[in-house]
Amino acid sequence: MAFPPGFLDELRGRISLSGLVSRRVKLVRRGREFAGLCPFHHEKTPSFYVVEDKAFFHCFGCGAHGDVIGFMMRADNLDFIEAVEKLAGEAGLVVPQATSRERERAHRQKSLLEATEAAAAFYEGQLWSTAGARAREYLQGRGLDRQTMRSFRLGWAPDDRQALRRALVPEFSDPLLIEAGLLREPEGGKLSDYFRNRVMFPISDRAGRVIAFGGRVLGDGQPKYLNSPDSALFEKGRVLYGWSAARAAVIRDREAGSAGAIVAEGYMDVIALHRAGFSTAVAPLGTALTEFQLQELWRLTPEPVLCFDGDAAGQRAAGRAMRRALPLLRPGLSLLFAALPAGGDPDCVIRQGGRDAFEQILAAARPLSTMLWECELGASRVDTPERRAALERRLMENAGLIADRSVQAEYRRFFRDRLFDAGRSARPGAQRSAQRRVSFVRDGPEPPPRSGGRIQRENLLRMLLHLPWLIDEVAEDLAALDMPEPELDSLRREILERDAVGSGLDAGALQQHLVENGLAATVERLLLPSVDTTFLVRCSDPVSARKEWVRVTRMLSGGDRGVLAEATDHLISNVCPQSWERFLAARERVLQEGWQGEDET
């Protein structure tokens, strides 16, 4: 029902959410919030929070989330209109009259939800009965324990054409069960259960309510996976498996400083990722990602990581997602792509290598821009102007699909930079100049090589881009550093200003903040995969990171001693005649000043 403008806002404003919740839950104030045991699932430790000033509740355990209307709907099992009417009575407001058609639609949806919930309970019971022994053996063979099976409400549909129908009729009519996608009616045949001989995966909506199912056949039956048909509750292209639980995990992880959605291909991948601690995993339902699903992902995180299977089908799915996302890109909203081993999937990677193996895959995820470049480049040669022109045309056609002008311009600039570098690498003598990259096309001569001091200043800023928790500790050092390069100084100042407002951003959020504040080119150059980031290896833990910061800042302030330390590091990482000569010259300057130190070797 469409209520007049302002009516629902007035209703929410008159009802105290904490007052409403406290009638059913004992709430304890924690700062600006209230906490208590969730009324929607069994728990012993409070994970249910009410944020009064923002008028919403959230449970980090089951993912329940909403406002006063949503709470009333869940707590009293009411539909939307019924909840509004009940709250309006308490608030002394007159509810605009709903049409009979709207009431009928709301009542029908409530009945369908009750039917799908009853079906989920039936399938669960079957899994834990004698009849479900084969299904339990299959799931245990996939590495799932009883707690995981129960947590995801997995079930079993017996190989019996009438099992579910017998269990749900007469409480639910045949037409209702057909509409809910639980029964099928073959032409000229007898009604039968939609799912048979399948392990069942309940599919939930944003609120965590069961709206459909996915079934995995045991044996050689086809199709291997079967989803519920589209219904008034369920539209396959508008739902992500695990979204409700992932949303709760994203909120929790964001407060801990690390958040990001992971997109896998299937139910078992999502469950395996959750078991391994990656609780932000979701999956489309056997189809390519749709525009609506991409928007749902961006509601969770600005840059979800796509982890499709490492086979030809998975690569095609990634390619479709990449091109489908292009028109939807906005400043700060994009995709990352993780490369899985050939023939592997997240479930397989975790079973074979554990959490650490998958973390390494996530850490190596590449941005959409890089993936698009590599996809168009392929194995083609760009050693002639004509071939580079053909590649440029394909790239610019892709960039032209991006609706947002600012993002489109950045993609065009990124592609031209790559084309320029590709052209240079194809010229004779390119190996001698491969280490000298430029960030944009110039008509004049190339700039001189970066000074040692600039390299160290860039390394300090790279540390902060990768390790933003360090900013609080080194803010004074950062503010006092001599930063003669205008673009680096602008980046330094923006980092300090953002830190003054409040810390707690993760690396992705900090980088995105800087991009949105006009520093995209500088951030991109500092994060290019081609730059030397071996220094990050020395920052594997907080203690090592602090030591590395001190080492580099001392190098910057140490005069000739710093130059010698820098030349020594360069020689170790790049043994060549030029590096050796640079080292000898630096050491000679130090010796002339009469300094003898531990860096002189």
N, C-alpha and C positions, 0 to 999 in steps of 0.2 A: 504493500500500500504506500502511495506517495503522500506524505504528510505535508501540510503547508510549511513554507520556509520559517525556520526559527522555532517550530513547535518542539522538536526533539532536543534542541539546544536548551530551551527553557525547561524541559523535563529533566534533563541531566543536571542542570544548574540547581534545581530545587531538591534533588535527592542526594544525600551524602552517601558516597560509595562505601566509605569505611563504616558508617552507621548501618547500612544495609547488610554488609558482609558480616559485621560483628554479631548479628542476630543468629548466625549459624556457625561462626568460627571465632574462637578466642584470639584476638589480635593483640600483638605487643608492638609498641612504637619502637622503631629503630631509625633514629635520625628523622628524616622527613617522610619516612615510609612506615607501613605497618606490616608485620609478618605473622604468619600463623600456619597451622596444618591445612593442607589443601582439602576442600570439601568434595573434590571431584575424583580423587583417587586416594588409596590407602598409603599413608606415609607416617614415619615416626619422627622425622626431623623436618621442621618447617621449611618449605620451599615456595610457599604461596605469599605473594606480596601485593599490597594495595598502595598505590601512589595517589594520594588524595588530590594533590595540587594539579595533577595531570589527568585525573579522573579515569584511571584504568587499573585493572588487576592483572597479575601474571603469575603463573606457576612454572617454576623452572623444572619441576618434576615431570608433569604430563603435558605441558605446553598450553594449558588453558589460558585464554587471554580475552579481554573485552572490557566494556564499560558497564554501567549499572543495568542497562537493558540486557546485555549479554549475560551478566551474572544471574539476573532473574530468569532468563530463558533456561540456563543450565540448571540452576538450583531447584526450580519448580517444574522443570520439564514442560515449558510453555513455548508456543511459537512466538514469533516477533510481535504480532498484533496483540496477543494475549498478555505478553510481558509489558508492552506499552500501556495497555489499559489498566493493568494492576498498579503499575507505578504512578500513572496519572491519577488514580484514585487516591493514593497516598499524598500526592503533591497538590491535590485540589485543582487539577486541570481537567478541562472537558476535552475528550478525545474526538477529533473529527471522525465522522462516521465512515467506516469502511464499506465498500460495496460487497454484495454477496459473492461476486466472483473472486474478489481478493481474499475473502475469508475462506472460500472453498479451496483456493490454491494453497493458502497457508496450512489449512487442515490436511490437505493431501500430502504436502511435503513432510509434515510431522509424521503421518502414517507411514510414508516411505522410509523415513529415517528409523522408525521403530522396527520396521520389517528387516532392514539391513542389519540393524544391531542384533535382532533376534537370530538372524542367519549367522552372524559372526560368532555368537555364543554357541550355536549348534555345532558349527565347524570346530570350534575350540574343544568342545566336549568330545567330539568324535576323535580328535587327535589323541586325546588322553585316555580313550577307551581301548578295549582289546582290538577293535577294528582298526585303530590307527597305528598299530605296531609297525607296519611296513613304512608308513610315512615318518614315524619317529626315527626309525633306523636310517632312512635317507637323510633326514636333517642332521642327525648326529654324525653321519658320515661326511657331511659338509662342514663339520666343526662347530655346530650349534649345541649349546647346553640347554637344560630345561628352563633356566631363568631367561635366556634370550628368546626362546620360543614363546614363553608366556608374555614377555615384555612386548613383543611385536604381534601378539595375539594370533599366532599362526594356527592353522587348522587343517582339517582333512575332510574332503568331500567323498563319501563312500561311492563305490561303483554300483550304485543302486539308483534307478531312474526316478524313484519316488521318495527317497529318504528325507530330503529337506521338506518336500511338500507335506508329507505325513506329520512332520514335527511342527510346522507352522500353521497348517489349516486345522481347525476353523478360525483361529484367532485372526489370521490374515486371509483375505479372499484371494482366489486365483488371479483375478484381473490385477489386483494390487501387486502380487508377487511377480507377475509378468512385467508390469510397469517398472518394478524395482530391478529387473534384470536377473531375477532369481529362478524363474521358470521360463521354459521355452515352449512354444506351441507350433510344432511342425504342421505343414499343410496336410490336412486329412488324417493327422496322427493324434496320439494321446499326449496330454501335458506331461512334461518330464523336467527334472532338475536341470538347470543350465550348466552346472559344474558336476562332474562325476570323475572319480578316480584321480583326484588332483590334490596336491598340497596347496593350501589356501593362504593367500596374503591379503588381509583386509587393507583397503585403500581409504584414507581419511581425507576430510576437507580441512580447511584452515583451522577450524575449531576443534579438530581431532575427532569428529564424528564419522563413523563408518558410512561410506556412501557407495562403495563398490568393492569388487574383489578381483584379484589376479590369481589364476590357478596354474600350477606346474604339474603336468601329467607325469605319472610314474609308469615307466615302460616305454614302448615305442609308439604310443599314440600321437596323433597330430591334431591341432598344433601343439608344439611343446609348451608354450605359454598361451593362456587364454584370459582375456580381460572381460569384465562385465560389458554388456552393450551400453551405448549411451542412453541416458534416461533424464528425467527431470532433475535428478540429483547429480548426475555424473556425465561429464563430457571429457573424453580422454585427453584431448589436446589442451585442456585448461587445468589439469591437475598434475602435481608432482608427488611421487611416492615418498613419504617421510617428511613432507614440508612442515607439518605442525611441530614435530619433534625437532627438526632442524632449526626452526625459528626460535624455539626455547634455547637451544644450544648456542645459537648465534648471539642472542642477548646475553647469555651467561658468559660466553667467551669474550665478547666485546668488553665487558666490564673487567675481565682479566687481562685485557690488552691484546688478545689474539682472536680474530674472528674471520670467517670466510667460508662460503658454501662450496661444497664439492659435488660435482654432478657425475654420477656413474650411469651405467646402462640398465642395470637390472635390480630386482628385489634383493637377491642374495648379495650383490655387491654392496648395496646400501647397508644391509644387516651386518656384513663382515666389517665394513668401515666403522659402524657404530660400536661394534664389539671391541675394535682396536683403539677406540677413543676418538675417532673422527665423527663426532655426533652431528655434524652439520651436513652430512651426505644426503642427497636426494637423487631421484631418478625419474626420467620421463617414462611413460607407460608403453614401451615397445614402439614408439614412433620418434621421428626426428623432432628436435626441440621446436616448438611453435613460438610465434611472437608473444603470445600470452604467457607461456611458460618462461620465456626470457624475462619478461617484466616481473613475474613472480620471483625469479632468481635475484633480480636487482632489488627487490624488496628486502631480501635477506642480506645482500652484501654487494658492494660496488663492482667487484671483480671476481665472480665465481670461477672456480677452476674446473674445466671439463676433463674428465678422466675416462674417456671412452676406450673400449677394448683395443688391444694392440694388434688387430687384424684388419683385413681390407674393409670389412663392414664398419668397424669402428672408425677407421680413417675417413670413410665416406660420410659417416654421421657427423664427425667433427667438421668436415668441409661444408656440409649443409648448414650446420649451426653457425659457422663463421660467416657465411654469406647472408644467412637470414638475419644475423645480428647487425650487419653493416648499416642498414637504413635506420636502425633504432639507437645507434651509439649517441651518447651525450657526454659532455664534459664530466669525467669521473666515472662513467659507466662503460665497462668493456668486459672482455672475457680473457681468461688465461687458459692455456692448453698444456696438459701434462702428457708426456709421451710414455706409454707403458711398453714393456717388453713385447717383442713379436709374439702374437698368439696369446698374450696374457690379459688378465682382467684384474681389477682391484682385489677381488676375493682370492684369486690365485697368488697374487703378489704378497698379500698379508699372510696367507697360510705358509708360504715358502720362506719369506724373509722377515715377517713380523712388522711391527709398527715402524721401525727405523727404515726399512726398505721403502715403505710407501712415503715416509716423510722426505726421503731423498728425491723421490719422483715429484712430489709437490714443490719442493724447493727449486727444481729445474724447470718449472712450468714457464712457458713462453707467452708473451702478449699476442693479442690478435694481429697486430700490425706485422710482427715478425713472421707469424704463421702465414699470413696472406702473401708476404714477400716470398717466402720459401716455396709456397704452393705455386705461385705464378712463375717463379724462376725455374723450379724443377731441375731437370738435367740439361736445360738449354744453355747454349753458349751465348755470351754477350760480348764477343770479341770484335764485332763490327758495328759501325753506327746504325746500320739497318736493323740488326738484331736487338740492339739496345732500344731503338725506337719502337720496335714491336712490343718488347717487354714493357716499355713505358706506357704505351697505349693501353695494354691490358691492365696495368696497375692503376692508371688514372681513371679508367672506366669503373673499376672497383671503388676507388675513392669517391667517384661521382655519385655512388649510391647512398652515401652518408648524408642524411638530411641536415644535420647540424653543421652550420657553416664553419664554426671554429674548429671542430673536430676534423671536418673534411680538409681544411687548410693544413692542419698538422699532419694528416696522413699524406697529403701531396708533398709536403716538405720532407717527411720521413722517406718516402719512396725516391724522391730526387736525390737525397743524400746517399741512399744505397746504390742508386744507378750511377752516381758520380764515382763512388768507390769501386763499383764493379768495372766501370770503364777504365779507371786508373790501373786496377789489378790486371787488366788484359793488355796493357801497354808494355813494350820492352822495358826492362829495368824495374818493373813494378815491385819485385821482391825487395829491392833496396829501399823503397819508400813505403812499404806496406804498413810500417808501424806509425807513419805520420798520417793520421786521419783528420779530415775537416768535417765540421758539422753542417756546412751549407755550401752551395756552389758559389764560387767566386770567379769574377772575370779577370782579376789581376793575379799576381804571383801568390804562391802559397805562403802562409805566415811562417815565421821561424818556429823551430821546435819549442815545445813548452819548457820553461825553465824548471830546474829541480825544485825550487821553492813552490812553484805553482802545482807541481805534481803532488807535493806533500800536502798542500792546502786542499787540493781536490780529494786526496785520500781521507783527510779529516772529515770533510763534508760527506763523503761516501759512507764513512763509518756511521754518521748520524742518520743518514737516509736508511741504512740497513738496521741500525741499532738505536732507535729513538729513545729508549729508556735511558741512554747515556747522557742525553741533553741536560737533564736537571743537574747532573754531577759536574759537568764541564762548562756550564753556561758562562761562568766568569772568565775561564780561559778563552772560550770562543769569542766573547765580547772584546777581549784584550788583544786578540790576534791581529797582526797587520795583514790586511786583505786588499792588496792594490788592484786586483782584477775586479772591475765593476760588477760583472755578472755573478762572481762568487761572493762578493760583498753583499749584493742584493739577496742572494740565497741565505747567507749567514744572518742578515737582519730579519728576514721573514721567519727563519727558524726560531730566533730568539723571541720575536714578538708572539709567535704561536705558543711558545713555551710559557711566556709570561701570562697568557690567558688561562692556561691549564694544560697539564701534561696528560699522559695516558694514551696518546695515539699509538697505534701499531705502525709498522713500516709502511704498509699500503695506504693507511689513512693519512699519514704525514706526507707521503709522496703526492697523494691526490690533492691535499690541501695546497701544496706548493704549486702544483700544476694549475689549479683553479685560480691561483693568485698571480698568474702571468709568468711563472718561472718554468714552464714546460720544457723549453729548449735546453736550459741548463741542467735540469733534472735528468732529461733523457740522455744528454751527453755523459753525465756522471754514471748513469746506470747501463750504458751500452755494454752488451756482452763482450765486445772486443777489448775493453779496457783491462788493464792489469789489476786484478782484484785478489792477487795472492796474499796481500796483507790481511784480507778478511779471514784467512785460515788461522791467523794468529789471534783472532778474536772469537774463538770457539766458545768461550764462557765469559761471564762478567769480569772475573779477575784478569784474564788475558786481554780483554778489550780495554780495560783501564790502563794496563801496562802499555798496550800499543798506542793509546792516545798520548800518554806521557812520552813515549819514545819519539813519536813523530813531532810533537810540539817542541821537545828539546832539540830535535834536529833542525827545526825551523829557527830556533833562537840561538843556535850554537855557533854561528859564524862559520869559520873554515872547518871546525870540528864537525859541524852539521853537514857541510858539503862532503867531507870525507866519508861520514857514515852513509850518506845518500849514495855516493859513488860506489862504496863497498856493496851496499844492497843491490845496486844496479848490476854490478859485475857478477854477483852470485846468481842473479836471475837471468842474466843475458851475457854469457861469456862470448866476447868478440874483441877484435883489436881496438875498436873505438872505446869500448867500456874499459879495457885495460889502460889505455892512454889517459882516459878521464880519471881513473883511480890514481895513477901515478902522479898526475898533475895536482890532484887534491892533496895527496900525501905530502908532496914536496912543499906546498904552501904551509901545511901544518908544521912541518919540520923547520921551515925557515922562521917560524914564530917561536920556535923552541918548545913546542908542545909535544909531549909524549903521552899517549893514552892507550886505553885498551882497544880502541878501534884501529890502531896502527899495527898492521900485521904484514 
